[in-house]
Amino acid sequence: MLTAVETVEKHAERILRRWASTFSNARMEALNGIFQAARASARGYRNVHTFITMIYLIAAPLGGIIKST
């Protein structure tokens, strides 16, 4: 219990600043969802390059590119 209290006291300024902030981790959660979808789609492939390619294919805003051609 003493360790927890010391940790909160040590980081009190950062904790209060976070609660006063209007930012959230929604963008990071959205990226995590994209990564999870890409990982599920890339199962069975043998290298990291395929995983990265799947992330780009899922997350890239291809609508604008397709309309411009």
C-alpha atoms as a printed R data frame, in Angstrom:
   type eleno elety resid chain resno       x       y       z
1  ATOM     1    CA   MET     A     1   0.000   0.000   0.000
2  ATOM     2    CA   LEU     A     2   2.836   2.364   0.844
3  ATOM     3    CA   THR     A     3   4.415   1.750  -2.565
4  ATOM     4    CA   ALA     A     4   1.156   2.631  -4.324
5  ATOM     5    CA   VAL     A     5   0.804   5.873  -2.367
6  ATOM     6    CA   GLU     A     6   4.404   6.822  -3.124
7  ATOM     7    CA   THR     A     7   3.860   6.134  -6.822
8  ATOM     8    CA   VAL     A     8   0.733   8.312  -6.929
9  ATOM     9    CA   GLU     A     9   2.504  11.109  -5.083
10 ATOM    10    CA   LYS     A    10   5.479  10.858  -7.428
11 ATOM    11    CA   HIS     A    11   3.280  11.117 -10.533
12 ATOM    12    CA   ALA     A    12   0.522  13.355  -9.133
13 ATOM    13    CA   GLU     A    13   1.193  16.222 -11.536
14 ATOM    14    CA   ARG     A    14   1.061  13.958 -14.585
15 ATOM    15    CA   ILE     A    15  -2.073  12.197 -13.315
16 ATOM    16    CA   LEU     A    16  -3.909  15.488 -12.797
17 ATOM    17    CA   ARG     A    17  -2.742  16.813 -16.155
18 ATOM    18    CA   ARG     A    18  -4.100  13.688 -17.853
19 ATOM    19    CA   TRP     A    19  -7.508  14.009 -16.201
20 ATOM    20    CA   ALA     A    20  -7.727  17.678 -17.227
21 ATOM    21    CA   SER     A    21  -6.738  16.870 -20.808
22 ATOM    22    CA   THR     A    22  -9.305  16.568 -23.583
23 ATOM    23    CA   PHE     A    23  -7.230  13.948 -25.409
24 ATOM    24    CA   SER     A    24  -8.114  10.286 -25.420
25 ATOM    25    CA   ASN     A    25  -6.490   7.128 -26.654
26 ATOM    26    CA   ALA     A    26  -9.183   6.575 -29.276
27 ATOM    27    CA   ARG     A    27  -6.742   6.961 -32.166
28 ATOM    28    CA   MET     A    28  -4.350   4.452 -30.668
29 ATOM    29    CA   GLU     A    29  -7.211   2.007 -30.145
30 ATOM    30    CA   ALA     A    30  -8.283   2.493 -33.765
31 ATOM    31    CA   LEU     A    31  -4.749   1.780 -34.970
32 ATOM    32    CA   ASN     A    32  -4.633  -1.290 -32.770
33 ATOM    33    CA   GLY     A    33  -7.843  -2.517 -34.392
34 ATOM    34    CA   ILE     A    34  -6.297  -2.039 -37.832
35 ATOM    35    CA   PHE     A    35  -3.182  -3.940 -36.788
36 ATOM    36    CA   GLN     A    36  -5.270  -6.779 -35.374
37 ATOM    37    CA   ALA     A    37  -7.311  -7.021 -38.594
38 ATOM    38    CA   ALA     A    38  -4.135  -7.039 -40.682
39 ATOM    39    CA   ARG     A    39  -2.587  -9.713 -38.496
40 ATOM    40    CA   ALA     A    40  -5.683 -11.888 -38.885
41 ATOM    41    CA   SER     A    41  -5.626 -11.396 -42.664
42 ATOM    42    CA   ALA     A    42  -1.890 -12.059 -42.976
43 ATOM    43    CA   ARG     A    43  -1.992 -15.431 -41.180
44 ATOM    44    CA   GLY     A    44  -0.054 -18.071 -43.004
45 ATOM    45    CA   TYR     A    45   2.333 -15.658 -44.666
46 ATOM    46    CA   ARG     A    46   5.962 -16.024 -43.770
47 ATOM    47    CA   ASN     A    47   7.426 -12.555 -43.516
48 ATOM    48    CA   VAL     A    48   6.909  -9.175 -41.928
49 ATOM    49    CA   HIS     A    49   6.652  -7.414 -45.282
50 ATOM    50    CA   THR     A    50   3.332  -9.137 -45.945
51 ATOM    51    CA   PHE     A    51   2.032  -7.970 -42.564
52 ATOM    52    CA   ILE     A    52   3.056  -4.393 -43.343
53 ATOM    53    CA   THR     A    53   1.450  -4.648 -46.774
54 ATOM    54    CA   MET     A    54  -1.803  -5.850 -45.209
55 ATOM    55    CA   ILE     A    55  -1.790  -2.860 -42.829
56 ATOM    56    CA   TYR     A    56  -1.388  -0.493 -45.767
57 ATOM    57    CA   LEU     A    57  -4.125  -2.208 -47.753
58 ATOM    58    CA   ILE     A    58  -6.559  -2.075 -44.839
59 ATOM    59    CA   ALA     A    59  -5.727   1.412 -43.542
60 ATOM    60    CA   ALA     A    60  -4.829   3.370 -46.684
61 ATOM    61    CA   PRO     A    61  -7.432   5.848 -47.934
62 ATOM    62    CA   LEU     A    62  -7.717   4.296 -51.384
63 ATOM    63    CA   GLY     A    63 -11.060   5.915 -52.179
64 ATOM    64    CA   GLY     A    64  -9.466   9.199 -53.219
65 ATOM    65    CA   ILE     A    65  -6.828   7.437 -55.286
66 ATOM    66    CA   ILE     A    66  -9.365   5.354 -57.162
67 ATOM    67    CA   LYS     A    67 -11.593   8.380 -57.907
68 ATOM    68    CA   SER     A    68  -8.664  10.420 -59.242
69 ATOM    69    CA   THR     A    69  -7.698   7.852 -61.892
